[in-house]
């Protein structure tokens, strides 16, 4: 005998009735996890293995897994600055075969006199969007200023570059091998009130020459059928975009129904 909650059991008149019992239905907020996924390359100092996935809850955890100044670290900083509540995972890639992008910051005399600064001041240098202040004293030579710039960049690994001073020029090298390092922005005196100390100027060459792109196939396979609604990644080459598009298209179809959105950006 079937028991009903709302239909009287003593009804004898012929009829057809349907009853919906919601007593065992889910109560409270939805249980479906909403996840973000950051994809990028790790540095040698990172403890994570290539093509692995890790749930993280802070920038500090990402630094341990991927290395300070890695593209995963830099993406995590941007993520947590805007979103501290959504569950976040990182997809870890190794550097591919290739070359790291390189650029240059050259310190030059701007007043056609002695090659040195003519006042105390601060260079407001921006590398990859990270502000790096460099103190300058009256009388500092262009070589001394270049040495100070290189030291300041190396003391700010979160900018994504290492630096080496040779005479008045500072060579900067991206932390990762690959095309992603090409055209990362380097500039000075970006904000109102910032200006170079009298007597010097900076000639900046944006990073170029980076080659190589990691394959995403193994990492995408490792995702399985876990649902990640928002993906971020730094790759804009045709092969990487095609791989991500194919995976998202597959996830959108009825057999899987775990659709998501991937976001990237391009310089220029």
C-alpha positions, 0 to 999 in steps of 0.5 A: 500500500502506498501512503500519501501525505495530502491525499485522504486514504479513505477516499473511495470515489474513482479518480487519478491523483498525483502528489509531490513530496518535498520532505526529502528535498534539499534545504538551505543554499545550493550545494553546487560549488562555484570554482575559479581556475587560474592556468599558468607556468610555475618557476623552479622554486615552486613545489607543484609538479607540472600538469597538476591541479591545486585548490588554494586559499591565499596568495601565499599558498600559490607562492609555495606551489608556483614560486614568487613572481611566477605568472600564477602568483601574479594572476592570484594577486589580481584574483584575490584583489577582486574576489576573496570568496569564490573557491579557487584552483590553479592549473600548473604548467612547466616552462616550455622549450624556448627563450625568455623575453628580454628588455632594457631600461637605459639611464641617459643624461638629459641635460647634455652636461655631466652624466649624472643626476642634478637633484635628489629624487625618486624614479617611479618605475613600473614593471608589469604594473608593479610600482618600483621606487628607486631613490636617486641622489644629487650627483649619482652617475647614470651607471650608479642609477642603473645599478640601483634600478637593477637592485630594486627590480631584483628586490621586487620578484612580484614584478615578474622580472630579474635585472642586471646592470651593465654600465648605464643599461639595465637588462631585464629578463622575464621569469618564464620561458615563452611568448607570454613575456613579450611586450609586458609593459615597463614605464616610469612616472605613470601617476600624477605628480611622478617625474624623473629627477632633473638631469636624467631620462630613461629609454625603455625597450619593452621585452621581446624575443620570448619563444615557446608555448606550453602544451595544454593537452595534459592539464586539460585532460587532468581536469576530468569532469570537475566543474570550473565556471571561470578560467583565467590564463595568459595564452593568446596563441592559436594552438592554446586558444583552440585547445581551450575552445574545444574543451569548453565546447565539449563541456557545454554539450548535453552529455557533460553540461559543465560549461564555463568561461575562459578569460585572457588578455593581450598586449597592444 
